[in-house]
Every structure is written in C-alpha cells, then in structure tokens.
C-alpha cells in the first residue's frame, strides 16, 4: 500500500452531482415507511405559511431547504426511498450557535405547533436547515424522543456541490483512519504566529477516545452534522495563549488557565470588542471554557461557511462553551445567562484567519511526540494515516 504525501492531498477539481436520494440513503440507510420532516429558522415563524418567506431574497439558506430538500422529497425522493411525510416547519431563529431551540413552531398551513409535542415524537428523520447550528439541542431531543436527523446550518451552493455531494462511506473510512492514529493522546499543543509574536496553547486530552463526525447516522437516536468530516476531543484541561479573531475583525490574545479563557488582550482592532468579551468572561465564566478541539479530515473547497471549512484537512478549531452534545459536562443550566449557552467554534484556516499562522501542531501519544500539522499542511504523520 502506498503512503500518501502532503503534496498529494489536493482538493478534487470536480465532485459528483449532488443527489438528495444518495445523501439520505448513505447517511441514514432509511427503512421503508420512516417519516421525515424539515425544520428551518425564521425571525417570524409564521412566514412559513404558504412559503411566504420565499419572497425575501436574503433568506438563501431557507430557500435551499425548500428548493433542494422539500421539493426534492416531494417530487421523487420520498417515493424512491420509500419514505413518508416530507412536512416543512419553522421555528424562531435562536440568534446563537447551539442555543436551545424554542418549542413553538409553525407549519406551512399556518398551524401553530409544539416541537416537543407535535414533531419530535412523530418523525423518524428530522432535517434542520438553519442559520445557526442546532446540533447540540437536537442531539438532546433525539435521545429523548428516539429520532435521527441531520443539521445543515449555513447551507450554500458550494456546500451542495461539494461537501454534500461526496461519498460519506469514504468520508467515514478516512475519518476512522485519522481517529485511530490520534485516539488516546495525552495532549496536543498548537503554536501560533500572529503580529510578529508567537503563542502556544496546550490542551490536555488525558488519553480519551477520539471521536469522529463522519456523516453516518444509521443507528439511532443520533444527529449527523453535515457536511461532516472531523476528529474531535473534549479537552480535560488547557493552558497557554491563543489568538482570537472576532466577527468585527478585531484580533485579541486569549489567556487560558485551567481549561478556560481568563483574560483577553487587544492585538489590534476595536478595544471595545475586547472589553465586552472580558465583561462576558467575568459575569459568566463558563463562556470561556474550551469544550472542543477539532481537526478537519476532508479535501474540500472553501465555502465561506465554517460548517464546511472546519472539515477541510489541515485546518483545526477549538470551541468555547456548551459541550454536552460532544460528551462533555457543560450543559446550558451551568451558564449564568441562558443566552450565553452557545457552542462557538473558533476556526483557524488560511482563508478565515490570514493574520494568524499555525506554525505547528504537536500530539503526545504512546510516549512519542508526533507533528500533525505545519503551516496548515498535514505533516507526514497525519498524511500517512490516510494511506
């Protein structure tokens, strides 16, 4: 068997045409008669009545939910896969990643419903195409009510033509190869270069079993986050420093101690942004807890949406906040303010953080220190795992 090299790991020029039937068949292996529903989020859920939201050209994510998933199911896929249902519902947009979902929902005939009473218990497969990720709350509800599903927040045309067009059996196989080469690590260290200075973040992993987001959800109850393709850990501790790029472009340097961000210092940009973050950390300390370390496993084009771009091989992300959907201990009730109970990925990738270079990522495992990534390129050890 030949060994892959980092140089050979390039994004394909073309992908297979997107097929909703193939995606659902591969991800869920659905049984005849299983009932499927689609959820979207809207500022006013009543706008789902008679699909009135389609008049708003800004709602591109929700339009994809209608044109690709709803019409695809109704036109052919329900019959082709032997599924039933295909109903379409809206809930009020949450405003944050992985915040708990409101229970109130509206159907396309204008009927007001309860997600927990009318939808979760009555469907086998639930597809959530939304603005903000709903993976954490839907994972909890799936376990409670016994359904399977997929979250596809931020959906755009590039994702449809690449991250959702791939063969998820192959994605799963490659993710498992990487998982086996990274599981039971003692720690990972990440070296950053930003504004002419270096910083290092140390994450304790305590020889835990590495987990994978691989796109297959064939045994329930469970939720697949699509596009999939990452290896992840829930850190047991963390210390050091790392840069953070805020939504307004401000760059800050985070100080981490005992697994949490405890201070933020301005590198450049808006000092008010830093002060607001420090106030949030002070008033609700768990918002700074590092709840995930993730590595991309796929060869995909940049989509401009973190949901796909964090799955690209050579990128990595850490996340703050809620971690219960990943097997961590941080649940929404532990936040002082429920609006802060988000799970926020912090992606490091050349297109997302051009001001920051990840010069090296190291892993301690089985008594050896292995280099995983250098300058956003898989090092020989990581590339070799994909042989």
Secondary structure, 3 states (H helix, E strand, C coil): CCCCCHHHCCCCCCCCCCCHHHHHHHHHCCCCCCEEEEEEEECCHHHHHHHHHHHCCCCHHHHHHHHHHHHHHHHHHHHHHCCEEEEEEEEECCCCCCCCCCCEEEECCCCEEEHHHHHHHHCCEEEECCCCCCHHHHHHHHHHHCCEEEECCCCCHHHHHCCCCCCHHHHHHHHHHHHHHHCCCCEEEEEEEECCEEEEEEEECCCCCCEEECCCCCCCCEEEECCCCEEEECCCEEEEEEEEECCCCCEEEEEEECCEEEEEEEEECCHHHHHHHHHHHHHCHHHHEEEEEEEECECCCCCCCHHHHCCECCCEEEEEECCHHHCCCCCHHHCCCHHHCCEEEEEECCCCCCCEEEEEEEEEECCEEEEEEECCEECHHHHHHCC
